[in-house]
Amino acid sequence: MVETPKMIIQEGFELRPASSVLLSLLVDAYHEDPQSVHSALPWMEDTKIPQQFGQMLRDIERAGGEDHMHFWSIHEPKNSEFVGLIGLGDELQLDDTDYNLGYWVVKQYQRKGIAKDAVNNIMKWLDEREENVRVELIVHPHNEAGIATAQSIIERWDGYQIPQLIGVEVNKRTVPHHIFVIEV
């Protein structure tokens, strides 16, 4: 059994294990910037946002301690404001990976290095564990910021990019994506 730990990252931002209490925060953040949510969570359907977030959070809670899924909400240190969501999921594209890393930061906190710092802390946590794991990052080819972040992450953690695009099923369509892999 491996619990998802609380973590403090840059400038006091906090990673808290995700739970159903986030539902209204996620829905509000979605309404502020639906495009960034779809970039991070392309399977989301606009007509079912609360239900899909609710189901995702229930799945995360059910998986608690099972070590196949770890998700955190990111919060601002001064007023505990919701900043984003980051996680190690089990929706894998490659047969030989253990987790899929995904993150989403609300618009007002983007381009401040929060996601990159959160990823580095999560990778350190994985590195401190006794088993080796492989983590994949999936990025749409038009998501330039996502590609830059993924490239920075693989440089820091000695990862690599799969040379060819790989088709990812998104809302019953196959969409080509870049895949980056980190071995921790």
N, CA and C of each residue as an Amber inpcrd file, in Angstrom:
protein
   552
   0.8370000  -1.1820000   0.0000000   0.0000000   0.0000000   0.0000000
   0.8820000   1.2460000   0.0000000   0.6430000   2.1490000  -0.9550000
   1.4240000   3.3770000  -1.0610000   0.4550000   4.5560000  -1.1130000
   0.4530000   5.3440000  -0.0630000  -0.4190000   6.5180000  -0.0030000
   0.1670000   7.6550000  -0.8320000  -0.6920000   8.4770000  -1.3950000
  -0.2720000   9.6790000  -2.1170000   0.1190000  10.7270000  -1.0750000
   1.3870000  11.1720000  -1.0680000   1.8240000  12.1040000  -0.0180000
   1.4830000  13.5600000  -0.3250000   1.3690000  14.3500000   0.7220000
   1.2980000  15.8000000   0.5830000   2.7130000  16.2850000   0.2840000
   2.8550000  17.3480000  -0.5130000   4.1830000  17.8900000  -0.8230000
   4.1110000  19.4130000  -0.8630000   5.2020000  20.0410000  -0.4960000
   5.3500000  21.4860000  -0.6500000   6.3530000  21.6910000  -1.7690000
   5.9850000  22.5460000  -2.7430000   6.8840000  22.8080000  -3.8700000
   7.2960000  24.2770000  -3.8370000   7.7390000  24.8100000  -4.9490000
   8.2880000  26.1610000  -5.0260000   7.4030000  27.2030000  -4.3420000
   8.0520000  28.1110000  -3.6590000   7.3740000  29.2610000  -3.0500000
   6.1850000  28.8620000  -2.1910000   6.2160000  27.6560000  -1.6330000
   5.1830000  27.2260000  -0.7120000   3.9290000  26.6460000  -1.3340000
   3.8560000  26.5490000  -2.6590000   2.6940000  25.9080000  -3.2810000
   2.5990000  24.4770000  -2.7390000   1.3700000  24.0210000  -2.5420000
   1.1650000  22.7340000  -1.9060000   0.4820000  21.7470000  -2.8500000
   0.9850000  20.5210000  -2.8490000   0.3370000  19.4230000  -3.5530000
  -0.4030000  18.6140000  -2.4990000  -1.7190000  18.4970000  -2.6730000
  -2.5490000  17.7370000  -1.7350000  -3.1640000  16.5540000  -2.4790000
  -3.2430000  15.3980000  -1.8430000  -3.9110000  14.2720000  -2.5010000
  -5.3120000  14.6880000  -2.9640000  -5.6160000  14.4200000  -4.2180000
  -6.8940000  14.8330000  -4.8020000  -8.0410000  14.0130000  -4.2120000
  -9.1930000  14.6680000  -4.0710000 -10.3890000  13.9990000  -3.5700000
 -11.6330000  14.6920000  -4.1170000 -12.7740000  14.1440000  -3.7940000
 -14.0480000  14.6610000  -4.3050000 -14.3580000  16.0840000  -3.8490000
 -13.7020000  16.5540000  -2.8030000 -13.9600000  17.9280000  -2.3530000
 -13.5410000  18.9490000  -3.4110000 -12.7820000  18.5280000  -4.3970000
 -12.3210000  19.4300000  -5.4610000 -13.3530000  19.6850000  -6.5500000
 -14.4420000  18.9440000  -6.5650000 -15.3440000  18.9760000  -7.7100000
 -15.7590000  20.3870000  -8.1020000 -16.2370000  21.1900000  -7.1830000
 -16.6990000  22.5390000  -7.5560000 -15.5350000  23.4070000  -8.0270000
 -14.3510000  23.2250000  -7.4460000 -13.1770000  23.9880000  -7.8800000
 -12.7910000  23.6270000  -9.3150000 -12.8470000  22.3410000  -9.6440000
 -12.5270000  21.8980000 -10.9970000 -13.5300000  22.4400000 -12.0090000
 -14.8090000  22.3770000 -11.6750000 -15.8460000  22.8610000 -12.5840000
 -15.6980000  24.3660000 -12.7890000 -15.4660000  25.1200000 -11.7160000
 -15.2630000  26.5750000 -11.8390000 -14.0510000  26.8860000 -12.7060000
 -12.9460000  26.1630000 -12.4850000 -11.7290000  26.3890000 -13.2730000
 -11.9700000  26.0460000 -14.7390000 -12.7520000  25.0170000 -14.9880000
 -13.0930000  24.6590000 -16.3670000 -13.8180000  25.8190000 -17.0510000
 -14.7970000  26.4070000 -16.3690000 -15.5720000  27.4940000 -16.9710000
 -14.7270000  28.7440000 -17.2310000 -13.6570000  28.9250000 -16.4700000
 -12.7610000  30.0570000 -16.6910000 -11.9080000  29.8790000 -17.9460000
 -11.5420000  28.6310000 -18.2540000 -10.6350000  28.3900000 -19.3800000
 -10.8160000  26.9780000 -19.9410000 -11.9350000  26.7400000 -20.6400000
 -12.1950000  25.3870000 -21.1540000 -11.1000000  24.8660000 -22.0870000
 -10.4710000  25.7660000 -22.8460000  -9.4660000  25.3280000 -23.8110000
  -8.2810000  24.6530000 -23.1250000  -7.8080000  25.2030000 -22.0130000
  -6.6580000  24.5780000 -21.3410000  -7.0500000  23.2400000 -20.7190000
  -8.3040000  23.1140000 -20.2840000  -8.7620000  21.8340000 -19.7480000
  -8.7680000  20.7910000 -20.8580000  -9.2690000  21.1620000 -22.0220000
  -9.3050000  20.2090000 -23.1400000  -7.9080000  19.8460000 -23.6160000
  -6.9670000  20.7670000 -23.4680000  -5.5870000  20.4660000 -23.8310000
  -5.0130000  19.4090000 -22.8860000  -5.3150000  19.5350000 -21.5900000
  -4.7950000  18.5930000 -20.5980000  -5.6250000  17.3150000 -20.5150000
  -6.9390000  17.4520000 -20.6910000  -7.8620000  16.3230000 -20.5670000
  -8.7280000  16.2560000 -21.8220000  -8.1610000  15.8250000 -22.9410000
  -8.8740000  15.9090000 -24.2200000 -10.1340000  15.0510000 -24.2960000
 -10.3150000  14.1230000 -23.4070000 -11.4890000  13.2520000 -23.4150000
 -12.7260000  13.9210000 -22.8230000 -12.5530000  15.0980000 -22.1970000
 -13.6900000  15.7820000 -21.5700000 -14.7000000  16.2230000 -22.6280000
 -15.9700000  15.9930000 -22.3470000 -17.0590000  16.4340000 -23.2170000
 -17.7440000  17.6210000 -22.5550000 -17.9050000  18.7190000 -23.2910000
 -18.4370000  19.9610000 -22.7230000 -19.7850000  19.8030000 -22.0320000
 -20.6160000  18.9000000 -22.5000000 -21.9560000  18.7710000 -21.9280000
 -21.9720000  17.9380000 -20.6440000 -20.8470000  17.3220000 -20.2990000
 -20.8190000  16.4170000 -19.1450000 -19.6930000  16.7480000 -18.1620000
 -19.2870000  17.9880000 -18.0850000 -18.1260000  18.3620000 -17.2750000
 -18.2780000  17.9530000 -15.8080000 -19.3430000  18.3680000 -15.0970000
 -19.4270000  17.9890000 -13.6750000 -19.4420000  16.4750000 -13.4630000
 -20.1690000  15.7480000 -14.3190000 -20.2310000  14.2960000 -14.1740000
 -18.8660000  13.6610000 -14.4110000 -18.1450000  14.1430000 -15.4340000
 -16.8470000  13.5570000 -15.7520000 -15.8130000  13.8580000 -14.6670000
 -15.7910000  15.1080000 -14.1830000 -14.8790000  15.4260000 -13.0820000
 -15.2480000  14.6120000 -11.8460000 -16.5390000  14.4940000 -11.5620000
 -16.9840000  13.7140000 -10.4120000 -16.5450000  12.2630000 -10.5030000
 -16.7220000  11.6570000 -11.6770000 -16.3130000  10.2650000 -11.8730000
 -14.8040000  10.1210000 -11.7430000 -14.0500000  11.0660000 -12.3170000
 -12.5930000  11.0190000 -12.2310000 -12.1570000  11.0650000 -10.7630000
 -12.7510000  11.9710000  -9.9740000 -12.3790000  12.0960000  -8.5650000
 -12.7770000  10.8530000  -7.7650000 -13.9180000  10.2550000  -8.0680000
 -14.3040000   9.0080000  -7.4000000 -13.3200000   7.8890000  -7.7440000
 -12.9040000   7.8150000  -9.0060000 -11.9170000   6.8070000  -9.4140000
 -10.6060000   7.0010000  -8.6600000 -10.1900000   8.2520000  -8.5160000
  -8.9460000   8.5590000  -7.7900000  -9.0810000   8.1250000  -6.3330000
 -10.1920000   8.4420000  -5.7090000 -10.3950000   8.0570000  -4.3080000
 -10.4260000   6.5330000  -4.1430000 -11.0930000   5.8470000  -5.0520000
 -11.1640000   4.3770000  -4.9740000  -9.7810000   3.7380000  -5.1250000
  -8.9260000   4.3740000  -5.8810000  -7.5910000   3.8260000  -6.1220000
  -6.6200000   4.1590000  -4.9910000  -7.0490000   4.9320000  -4.0160000
  -6.1810000   5.3530000  -2.9260000  -5.4150000   4.2040000  -2.2980000
  -4.1010000   4.3440000  -2.2330000  -3.2540000   3.3560000  -1.6050000
  -2.8860000   2.1700000  -2.4720000  -3.5040000   2.0360000  -3.6420000
  -3.2350000   0.8770000  -4.4960000  -1.9990000   1.0450000  -5.3710000
  -1.4550000   2.2240000  -5.4280000  -0.2040000   2.5300000  -6.1310000
  -0.2770000   2.4070000  -7.6470000  -1.4470000   2.4560000  -8.2450000
  -1.4960000   2.5170000  -9.6990000  -1.9820000   3.8840000 -10.1630000
  -2.2970000   4.7590000  -9.1850000  -2.7760000   6.0890000  -9.5230000
  -2.5050000   7.0180000  -8.3300000  -1.8970000   8.1760000  -8.6180000
  -1.6480000   9.1920000  -7.5900000  -1.9650000  10.5530000  -8.2080000
  -2.9070000  11.2750000  -7.6260000  -3.2660000  12.5980000  -8.1300000
  -3.2350000  13.6190000  -7.0030000  -2.8130000  14.8380000  -7.3520000
  -2.7230000  15.9270000  -6.3970000  -3.4420000  17.1540000  -6.9440000
  -4.0190000  17.9220000  -6.0440000  -4.4690000  19.2640000  -6.4060000
  -3.3500000  20.2050000  -5.9700000  -3.1640000  21.2640000  -6.7310000
  -2.1170000  22.2450000  -6.4390000  -2.8130000  23.4660000  -5.8490000
  -2.2580000  23.9850000  -4.7320000  -2.8780000  25.1280000  -4.0560000
  -1.8530000  26.2080000  -3.7560000  -2.2920000  27.4340000  -3.8890000
  -1.5030000  28.6310000  -3.6240000  -1.2870000  28.7320000  -2.1100000
  -0.0930000  29.1510000  -1.6650000   0.2000000  29.1190000  -0.2290000
  -0.5300000  30.1670000   0.6210000  -0.8150000  31.3360000   0.0750000
  -1.3820000  32.4130000   0.9030000  -2.8440000  32.1840000   1.2580000
  -3.6410000  31.7940000   0.2680000  -5.0810000  31.6810000   0.5300000
  -5.6420000  30.3070000   0.1400000  -4.7580000  29.3790000  -0.1660000
  -5.1530000  28.0040000  -0.5030000  -5.9450000  27.9080000  -1.8030000
  -5.8540000  28.9350000  -2.6420000  -6.5730000  28.9480000  -3.9140000
  -6.1530000  27.7630000  -4.7870000  -7.1310000  27.1910000  -5.5060000
  -6.8700000  26.0770000  -6.4160000  -6.0590000  26.5730000  -7.6080000
  -4.9560000  25.8960000  -7.8920000  -4.0450000  26.2790000  -8.9610000
  -4.0550000  25.2730000 -10.1000000  -4.3090000  24.0120000  -9.7910000
  -4.2970000  23.0090000 -10.8470000  -4.3570000  21.6000000 -10.3130000
  -4.1650000  20.6770000 -11.2190000  -4.2470000  19.2520000 -10.9160000
  -3.0690000  18.5780000 -11.6090000  -2.4610000  17.6310000 -10.9240000
  -1.3490000  16.8840000 -11.4980000  -1.4580000  15.4460000 -11.0250000
  -1.0960000  14.5220000 -11.8850000  -1.2330000  13.1480000 -11.4350000
  -0.4770000  12.1280000 -12.2490000  -0.3360000  10.9780000 -11.6160000
   0.2090000   9.7820000 -12.2350000  -0.9690000   8.8410000 -12.4260000
  -1.3920000   8.7000000 -13.6670000  -2.5750000   7.9010000 -13.9540000
  -2.2330000   6.5370000 -14.5030000  -3.2940000   5.7710000 -14.7530000
  -3.1110000   4.4130000 -15.2510000  -3.6680000   4.2130000 -16.6600000
  -3.9640000   5.2990000 -17.3530000  -4.4000000   5.2280000 -18.7600000
  -3.1460000   5.2940000 -19.6170000  -2.5800000   4.1360000 -19.9430000
  -1.2690000   4.0680000 -20.5780000  -1.3700000   3.8270000 -22.0830000
  -0.4520000   4.4320000 -22.8230000  -0.3660000   4.2340000 -24.2600000
   0.6790000   3.1880000 -24.6160000   1.6860000   3.0420000 -23.7880000
   2.7730000   2.0950000 -24.0450000   2.6230000   0.8900000 -23.1290000
   3.0200000  -0.2680000 -23.6170000   2.8930000  -1.5010000 -22.8330000
   3.8710000  -1.5780000 -21.6660000   5.0050000  -0.8950000 -21.7660000
   6.0420000  -1.0730000 -20.7510000   6.1990000   0.1290000 -19.8200000
   5.1450000   0.9390000 -19.6650000   5.1950000   2.0460000 -18.7120000
   4.2830000   1.7460000 -17.5350000   4.5570000   2.4280000 -16.4170000
   3.8040000   2.2000000 -15.1800000   2.7790000   3.2970000 -14.9010000
   3.0980000   4.5200000 -15.3180000   2.2080000   5.6590000 -15.0680000
   2.1690000   6.5660000 -16.2840000   1.0790000   7.2920000 -16.4060000
   0.9580000   8.3840000 -17.3670000   0.9200000   9.6590000 -16.5380000
   1.8320000  10.5740000 -16.7900000   1.8930000  11.8380000 -16.0610000
   1.0810000  12.8870000 -16.8000000   0.1830000  13.5330000 -16.0960000
  -0.6000000  14.6070000 -16.6820000  -0.7330000  15.7560000 -15.7050000
  -0.8900000  16.9550000 -16.2220000  -1.0420000  18.1210000 -15.3600000
  -1.8650000  19.1760000 -16.0720000  -2.4520000  20.0220000 -15.2620000
  -3.2460000  21.1420000 -15.7660000  -3.1550000  22.2570000 -14.7430000
  -2.7420000  23.4210000 -15.1760000  -2.6280000  24.5960000 -14.3150000
  -3.5800000  25.6580000 -14.8470000  -4.3450000  26.2750000 -13.9400000
  -5.3060000  27.2870000 -14.3640000  -4.5670000  28.4870000 -14.9740000
  -5.2530000  29.1800000 -15.8430000  -4.6450000  30.2200000 -16.6800000
  -3.8000000  31.2280000 -15.8940000  -4.3240000  31.7180000 -14.7910000
  -3.6260000  32.7680000 -14.0440000  -2.2750000  32.3050000 -13.4850000
  -2.0820000  31.0000000 -13.3540000  -0.8370000  30.4710000 -12.7910000
   0.0490000  29.7800000 -13.8350000  -0.3470000  29.8180000 -15.0950000
   0.4620000  29.1990000 -16.1390000   1.7280000  30.0150000 -16.3910000
   2.7260000  29.3510000 -16.9250000   4.0070000  29.9560000 -17.2980000
   4.7480000  30.5580000 -16.1020000   4.6010000  29.9250000 -14.9490000
   5.3090000  30.3510000 -13.7400000   6.2040000  29.2340000 -13.1970000
   6.2890000  28.1280000 -13.9240000   7.1330000  27.0150000 -13.5070000
   6.5140000  26.1090000 -12.4540000   5.2350000  26.3080000 -12.1490000
   4.5800000  25.5180000 -11.1030000   4.4660000  24.0530000 -11.5240000
   3.9930000  23.8080000 -12.7480000   3.8480000  22.4160000 -13.2140000
   5.2080000  21.7260000 -13.2450000   6.2150000  22.4200000 -13.7550000
   7.5460000  21.8210000 -13.8450000   8.0900000  21.4850000 -12.4540000
   7.8930000  22.3680000 -11.5010000   8.3730000  22.1100000 -10.1500000
   7.5840000  20.9720000  -9.4970000   6.2770000  20.9450000  -9.7310000
   5.4530000  19.8590000  -9.1900000   5.9170000  18.5190000  -9.7720000
   6.1640000  18.4870000 -11.0740000   6.6440000  17.2560000 -11.7150000
   7.9730000  16.8320000 -11.0980000   8.8900000  17.7740000 -10.9220000
  10.1900000  17.4300000 -10.3420000  10.0440000  16.8400000  -8.9450000
   9.1500000  17.3920000  -8.1410000   8.9260000  16.8470000  -6.7970000
   8.3210000  15.4470000  -6.8580000   7.4000000  15.2350000  -7.7740000
   6.7920000  13.9120000  -7.9230000   7.8430000  12.9040000  -8.4060000
   8.6850000  13.3170000  -9.3400000   9.7430000  12.4160000  -9.8160000
  10.7310000  12.0960000  -8.6940000  11.0520000  13.0880000  -7.8590000
  11.9330000  12.8250000  -6.7050000  11.2880000  11.7960000  -5.7810000
   9.9780000  11.9460000  -5.5450000   9.2620000  10.9950000  -4.6990000
   9.3320000   9.5900000  -5.2970000   9.1080000   9.4750000  -6.6050000
   9.2090000   8.1690000  -7.2620000  10.6310000   7.6150000  -7.1660000
  11.6180000   8.4910000  -7.3280000  13.0210000   8.0840000  -7.2950000
  13.4330000   7.5550000  -5.9160000  12.8240000   8.0900000  -4.8700000
  13.1490000   7.6650000  -3.4990000  12.5700000   6.2920000  -3.1600000
  11.6250000   5.8490000  -3.9380000  11.0270000   4.5370000  -3.6930000
  11.9750000   3.4450000  -4.1690000  11.7730000   2.2420000  -3.7110000
  12.7320000   1.1720000  -3.9940000  12.5820000   0.5260000  -5.3550000
  11.4520000   0.7050000  -6.0100000  11.2760000   0.0580000  -7.3110000
  11.4880000   1.0600000  -8.4520000  11.8840000   0.5380000  -9.5890000
  12.0430000   1.3610000 -10.7820000  10.7020000   1.4660000 -11.4900000
  10.3960000   2.6460000 -11.9950000   9.1610000   2.8420000 -12.7440000
   9.4530000   3.6230000 -14.0120000   8.5670000   3.4410000 -14.9830000
   8.6410000   4.1990000 -16.2340000   7.3780000   5.0430000 -16.3310000
   7.5750000   6.3110000 -16.6400000   6.4810000   7.2760000 -16.6990000
   6.3990000   7.8360000 -18.1090000   5.1830000   7.8510000 -18.6730000
   4.9930000   8.4390000 -19.9990000   4.2740000   9.7790000 -19.8800000
   4.6220000  10.6800000 -20.7700000   3.9430000  11.9610000 -20.9140000
   3.4220000  12.0100000 -22.3380000   2.1600000  12.3210000 -22.5100000
   1.5230000  12.3580000 -23.8230000   1.1840000  13.8170000 -24.1210000
   1.6300000  14.3280000 -25.2810000   1.3990000  15.7350000 -25.6130000
   0.9260000  15.8570000 -27.0640000  -0.1430000  16.6080000 -27.2510000
  -0.6460000  16.8850000 -28.6040000   0.3900000  17.7280000 -29.3490000
   0.6180000  17.4580000 -30.6420000   1.6540000  18.1760000 -31.3960000
   1.4400000  19.6820000 -31.4940000   0.2200000  20.1610000 -31.3260000
  -0.0300000  21.6080000 -31.3940000   0.1020000  22.2930000 -30.0420000
   0.3380000  21.5310000 -28.9850000   0.4780000  22.0900000 -27.6410000
   1.9450000  22.4550000 -27.4100000   2.3380000  23.6100000 -27.9250000
   3.7490000  24.0210000 -27.8790000   4.2650000  24.1600000 -26.4520000
   3.4610000  24.7340000 -25.5660000   3.8850000  24.8780000 -24.1680000
   4.0470000  23.4990000 -23.5230000   3.1380000  22.5860000 -23.8230000
   3.2250000  21.2250000 -23.2910000   4.4590000  20.4920000 -23.7880000
   4.7860000  20.6820000 -25.0550000   5.9870000  20.0470000 -25.6240000
   7.2360000  20.6160000 -24.9590000   7.2760000  21.9370000 -24.7930000
   8.4400000  22.5660000 -24.1490000   8.6040000  22.0640000 -22.7130000
   7.4970000  21.9630000 -21.9960000   7.5590000  21.4630000 -20.6220000
   8.0240000  20.0100000 -20.6050000   7.4730000  19.1790000 -21.4780000
   7.8690000  17.7680000 -21.5340000   9.3540000  17.6340000 -21.8740000
   9.8330000  18.4340000 -22.8110000  11.2520000  18.3700000 -23.1710000
  12.1380000  18.7760000 -21.9920000  11.7070000  19.7900000 -21.2530000
  12.4510000  20.2110000 -20.0700000  12.4730000  19.0960000 -19.0220000
  11.3450000  18.4260000 -18.8580000  11.2490000  17.3380000 -17.8740000
  12.1540000  16.1750000 -18.2660000  12.1360000  15.7910000 -19.5460000
  12.9790000  14.6410000 -19.9300000  14.4660000  15.0010000 -19.8770000
  14.7970000  16.2710000 -20.1070000  16.2010000  16.6830000 -19.9520000
  16.6270000  16.5540000 -18.4960000  15.7910000  17.0210000 -17.6080000
  16.0960000  16.9870000 -16.1700000  16.1830000  15.5570000 -15.6430000
  15.3250000  14.6670000 -16.1640000  15.2280000  13.3170000 -15.6240000
  15.7800000  12.2600000 -16.5780000  16.5890000  12.6880000 -17.5290000
  17.2750000  11.7440000 -18.4180000  16.3040000  10.8460000 -19.1740000
  15.2120000  11.4310000 -19.6300000  14.2190000  10.6810000 -20.3840000
  14.4580000  10.8000000 -21.8740000  13.4840000  10.3910000 -22.6300000
  13.6160000  10.4610000 -24.0850000  12.2330000  10.6110000 -24.7180000
  12.2630000  11.0440000 -25.9830000  11.0280000  11.1760000 -26.7550000
  10.9630000  10.0360000 -27.7550000   9.8000000   9.3970000 -27.8570000
   9.5940000   8.3750000 -28.8820000   9.6030000   9.1190000 -30.2310000
  10.3790000   8.6810000 -31.2090000  10.5370000   9.4640000 -32.4440000
   9.2590000   9.6500000 -33.2680000   8.4050000   8.6680000 -33.2920000
   7.2040000   8.8030000 -34.1190000   6.0040000   9.2240000 -33.2610000
   5.0440000   9.8670000 -33.9210000   3.7910000  10.1860000 -33.2460000
   3.0040000   8.8850000 -33.0470000   2.2640000   8.8280000 -31.9560000
   1.4750000   7.6390000 -31.6580000   0.0090000   8.0530000 -31.5510000
  -0.8610000   7.2880000 -32.1770000  -2.2870000   7.5830000 -32.1510000
  -2.8840000   7.3280000 -30.7810000  -3.5930000   8.3290000 -30.2680000
  -4.2500000   8.2370000 -28.9680000  -5.7510000   8.3840000 -29.1990000
  -6.5200000   7.4970000 -28.6000000  -7.9750000   7.5320000 -28.7350000
  -8.5290000   8.6910000 -27.9070000  -9.1750000   9.6590000 -28.5770000
  -9.7810000  10.8140000 -27.9190000 -11.1960000  10.9650000 -28.4590000
 -12.1770000  10.7480000 -27.6050000 -13.5840000  10.8630000 -28.0070000
 -13.8840000  10.1140000 -29.3030000 -13.4750000   8.8640000 -29.3260000
 -13.7370000   7.9500000 -30.4390000 -13.0120000   8.3170000 -31.7270000
 -11.9760000   9.1240000 -31.6190000 -11.1280000   9.4670000 -32.7620000
  -9.6850000   9.1780000 -32.3860000  -8.9010000   8.7590000 -33.3450000
  -7.4750000   8.5730000 -33.1050000  -6.7580000   9.8660000 -33.4760000
  -6.0360000  10.4060000 -32.4970000  -5.3430000  11.6820000 -32.6670000
  -3.8560000  11.4500000 -32.3970000  -2.9680000  11.8530000 -33.3340000
  -1.5360000  11.6470000 -33.1110000  -1.0050000  12.5220000 -31.9740000
  -0.1410000  11.9420000 -31.1440000   0.4740000  12.6450000 -30.0240000
   1.9610000  12.2830000 -29.9300000   2.7130000  13.2000000 -29.3090000
   4.0950000  12.9050000 -28.9350000   4.0620000  12.1210000 -27.6320000
   5.0080000  11.1940000 -27.4760000   5.1400000  10.4820000 -26.2110000
   6.5770000  10.6320000 -25.7390000   6.6940000  11.0340000 -24.4720000
   7.9810000  11.1920000 -23.7990000   8.0150000  10.1580000 -22.6830000
   9.1890000   9.5920000 -22.4000000   9.3090000   8.5450000 -21.3850000
  10.4440000   8.8810000 -20.4270000  10.1550000   8.6790000 -19.1490000
  11.1700000   8.8720000 -18.0960000  11.2630000   7.5720000 -17.3190000
  12.4890000   7.1240000 -17.1140000  12.7270000   5.9340000 -16.2890000
  13.2730000   6.4050000 -14.9530000  12.5380000   6.1200000 -13.8930000
  12.9410000   6.5910000 -12.5580000  13.3180000   5.3770000 -11.7290000
